[in-house]
Amino acid sequence: MIKVIKIGGNVIDNTTALEAFQRDFACMEGSKILIHGGGKIATQISQKLGIETVMVGGRRVTDRPTLDVVTMVYAGLINKNVVAALQSHGCNAIGLSGADAGSITSHKRINKDIDYGYVGDVDRVDAAAIKKLTDAGFTPVFCAITHDGNGTLLNTNADTVASSVACGVASLEDVELIFCFEKDGVLSCPDDDTSVIPHIDTAVYASLKESGVISGGMLPKMENAFAALKAGVKKVIITSPAYITDQNAPHTEIVL
Amino acid sequence: MIKVIKIGGNVIDNTTALEAFQRDFACMEGSKILIHGGGKIATQISQKLGIETVMVGGRRVTDRPTLDVVTMVYAGLINKNVVAALQSHGCNAIGLSGADAGSITSHKRINKDIDYGYVGDVDRVDAAAIKKLTDAGFTPVFCAITHDGNGTLLNTNADTVASSVACGVASLEDVELIFCFEKDGVLSCPDDDTSVIPHIDTAVYASLKESGVISGGMLPKMENAFAALKAGVKKVIITSPAYITDQNAPHTEIVL
């Protein structure tokens, strides 16, 4: 069993939370892969460089200067600092973009209404390449930058990178996919952090979507979760980073 | 035989030269490792971010904001674009800092006169880790960022990274180290680009240093070259990128 863990920008932006997570992740037994989001640093650096940040539906419109900034921040600043921290805790991390080892190939998003620029939708994960790294004892740490195979880097949604990597690796061995975010799981009452729904299957999801309990940014996360299960991922969990060390901590398990 | 190739900032800064090099490097037969310098982009980004660049004796004084910039630019922007370009030419590149796979550990430079800040001098190369990657069919592409093993990244001279990697790998297999720079080799007349000295041994080096023919930035390059030979590297060449495709091109071979 290999665990694929995704942490979001909220962990990256919070030094205390990030340091705790890095220690806990480093101590996890067995094969594991980390995918990290970007957080607010790219927006701050863009501002300082005088590059306007344009968001449409929660997605960053990525023109060429913005692509350079996210490549610098996600693949450079964040990825290498996370790798150095994991190494200091005894975890043999190796930081990757999707270009590295040809691991994740994507295509520039085609949308008739909006030009998202250098935003990539994943086509292919080279699971054998990733497995060579884990078999060699390395822990892959992915940022959410991929490539098109023709020399162009593409900014890619980190949840999608996580589920794509999980689906790819699932063709070679059993995979558990864990999305860590700022809540303990999917909540039945958005204002009550203790209202974690323990299990969501497709029928429950349909009714929660209908009633508006699940909305906004949780919708693509849920879609990624179901897609992963359908592609053969054994277990998908939505939870907080606390789950990494305590699997009795509150969490939502997604089931088909 | 594994070839360790170092390209300097002058190649990184020249789009045409960089594209030609990437095509040529991708086509090279056999195991190979690339080490790239940084070029002027970090200085330009620092300026835009309002961070003062301080150089002492050709070395960048690296305070915390400058470390963040060089990490972004060297390990992110440059490294990932080089990797994506090599992948597009069929070379299975994997971009690395010294933190990745714990490959290069260094310590913060101690100097009684100048505080260089986050500048690292190399202590140890994990040749076995690098060999795992080349044996798996990957081509490591190193930027000149290393780590101290305690979670801190360090800005490191790219020539030193190249010779350290070459020396480390030489303990496991035969290595040829090729420093590519803007001239065809070491020149006997600095103003005459055709005056390439074909061979330099320690005696010739001593006399060229004494007469001032070799000076400035060439001195540490020569020291790195001799150190590599003494550590078991089979062949050390100082040349232009043209040598990659044509080993009859003008070049200087360093010999003990």
Interface residues (C-beta under 8 A of the other chain):
Chain A: I45 K48 L49 G50 D68 T71 M72 V73 Y74 A75 G76 L77 N79 K80 N81 V83 A84 A85 Q87 S88 N92 A93 I94 G95 L96 S97 A99 D100 A101 G102 A129 K132 L133 A136 G137 F138 I145 H147 G149 N150 G151 T152 L153
Chain B: I45 K48 L49 G50 D68 T71 M72 V73 Y74 A75 G76 L77 N79 K80 N81 V83 A84 A85 Q87 S88 N92 A93 I94 G95 L96 S97 A99 D100 A101 G102 A129 K132 L133 A136 G137 F138 I145 H147 G149 N150 G151 T152 L153
